[in-house]
Amino acid sequence: MSSHQFTAKNVLTRWIRGIIWATTLLAMTVQAQEAGQSLMAKGRQLFSPLPPDMATEEFPIAPARVALGRKLFFDPRLSLDGTVSCATCHRPALYGTDALAKSIGIEHRMNARNAPTVLNAALQFKAHWIGDRANVEEQAMKSLVGHASFGNPDFAAVVLKINALSGYATDFKQAFPNDPEPVKAENWGKAIGAYERMLVTPSPFDSYLKGDVKALAFQAQQGLKTFIDIGCVSCHNGVAVGGSMFQKFGIFGDYWKETSSQLIDEGHFNETKVPADKYIFKVPSLRNVAMTPPYFHDGSVTTLPQAVRIMGKVQLGKELTDQEVNDLMAFLNSLTGELPRDFATEPVLAPQSFSATSP
């Protein structure tokens, strides 16, 4: 064979190999795109993007009501000793939590459970870990007389304080113009609720669900696939990625043996006294979960990877691999959204000192 023929053969061979490589690459690309579209379609069946707000017909978000609720949320002067506001346990800098295992209220009284984030909270079907509050409005109202939160002896004492603070009586009238008695605990709850129903944090995952496949990095998409395939989605689904049901904590074993909890909390049973409700808790929303340690109802676990492994073991009966945990972490990080502007900054309150009693 002449050198010319040999060269031509090499060129032809390389050309054929190039065609094969390009065809293979194209097939792989098409396959990856199809897999990506299939994952997105499945994701849309199981989850929903966040709405612009969380208002309902029963609980609207009129501007005057929201403005009042924002003031009340950050005002500690309505607690028994003037030290506690909603923001005490739901700090903007900590993504609506306090980073404590269990929150501390007035006179250093410790709450029974960890304070979950207030962000997107109104999407959940109940409030509190054991579901003993119907919604964010009831949670806010009852916190006024909660022993380890605001600590007031009764609602009447709160009304006296509100009326004693400059400007609030007018604000309540503007927020509840059709109520002949606007300053009352129920309207406190509605005002706080109206504000909290504005605290929505759209994340990269929401952009992904709306069709932007590039909003999630490859590993986050792998994490989403793992989240679905291993069964996390059976409890953590919907617009809040959880928060829509009760579930036993410890399906495949006693949770406290994995969390090293100091006390064994019997959960929903404490509210109902029904034996079947032992160790039942509300499934928490996972939105912004990467920003809200410590984890679980008692704040017994300090890191998210550890919490993920424990959930795999006691809820799914699975020992997760390092790769699965890393992928799941990437997905969970995609649930972190930006803080709402009116939450990231605090309002200026009327310059009036705290008074434990009416003037």
Secondary structure, DSSP 8 states (H G I E B T S, - for coil): --HHHHHHHHHHHHHHHHHHHHHHHHHHHHHHHHHHHHHHHHHHHHB----S----SSS---HHHHHHHHHHHH-GGGSSSS---HHHHSBGGGTTB-SSSS-B-GGG-B-SS-----TTGGGSSSBSTT--BSSHHHHHHHHTT-TTTT--S-HHHHHHHHHHSTTHHHHHHHHSTT-SS--SHHHHHHHHHHHHTT-----HHHHHHTT-GGGS-HHHHHHHHHHHHTTGGGTS-BTTTS-SSEEES-TTS-HHHHHT-SS---BTHHHH--GGGTTEEE----TTGGGS-SBTTTT-B--HHHHHHHHHHHHH-----HHHHHHHHHHHHTT-----HHHHS----------SS--
